[in-house]
Amino acid sequence: MKIEQIDIRKLNIPFDHAIKTPVGILEGAANLVIKITTDSGLVGWGEASPFAPITGDSQDSNYAAAAQLARLIKGSNPLAIEARMAEINRFTRGEPSLRSAFDMALYDLLGKAAGLPLYALLGGEQRPLRTDLTVGMQPSVEQTVARAEGILEQGFDAIKLKVGRPGLEDVAHVAAVRERVGAGIAIKIDTNQGWDYPAAVANIQAMQALELQYVEQPLPAWDYDNLRRLRDKVATPLCADESVFDDKDALKLIATGAVDYLNIKLGKAGGLHTGLKINAIAEAAGCKCMIGCFGESRLGLSAAAHLAMARPNICFLDLDSAFDLEHDPVVGGMQYDDSVGGLIRLDDAPGHGAAFDENCGDRSSLIRI
Ligand SMILES: [Mg+2]
């Protein structure tokens, strides 16, 4: 089998609610969709959802690099993922979101060629997957609680709150949500690097009684040493997000003793190929993983959901971006089951099962290689 043609196009869809974080505001999908067509007629789909403050790439940089990447792999065997990803990862250390789009299109083709859903191809079986729902930083405690109430009404069992305000301001927001939702709902907070070491100690100790499931990325991405000190100091589990892009980061973080959990995102790792390595390293160290997202549609989320389905060591899900997109440009793929808040369903269509509705998106941006 050979790669015959690659289509590249932009996809822009706003969120109903922008997600404010200490590193910037995520306003929706400013994405890139990749379609790989083979000489056998099989088609693989991938999506990049860059968020520059974290991934370091953008829709424009992905778009500029995508044609070069497409030329690099055109004519080669899409099923030889080890070789294709080695070429793609040699091409650039940057553009992780774009590399993940190509990676998930290759895995989609592998599943279709085998006639297997991706989770089964990876050795997994159906198991229940539930995502949390994220609340961005709100201006007032009342607004934070109102958003949490909405999530509770939809039947979710986990809420993720973005934090990282000055001083101890976050404590009132998180305490008010715990008071409102009661003890039965998991609350996790994500600081997105918004504290330094003293602020992290003070805030996490002040939230001790609120029984947080974990604190995500409390310190700057590079600060592994203070993350280890913090882990020794506080009882609440710590999860690395911006500190772990790839398998090398995972190995260093675990060797440093800095984390309880790792957040795998395909858009940081450059796809499933490296995401699987991160999980394997974590699992060997007794470290559970979460899987997260940026502004993906159900296309990118489908690939992530298949990875989670296939690897029970990935036990926390934050695959909620498609809830908030103003419209859905995807056919097939993962579905949210509204009868149980946050439940994700995958069917047994081969590959990741998701395809882009070609009537959506920016037709004028189409590049065909
Ligand atoms: Mg995070």
Residues whose N, C-alpha, C, O or C-beta is under 5 A from the ligand:
A	BS01	MG	D190 E216 D241
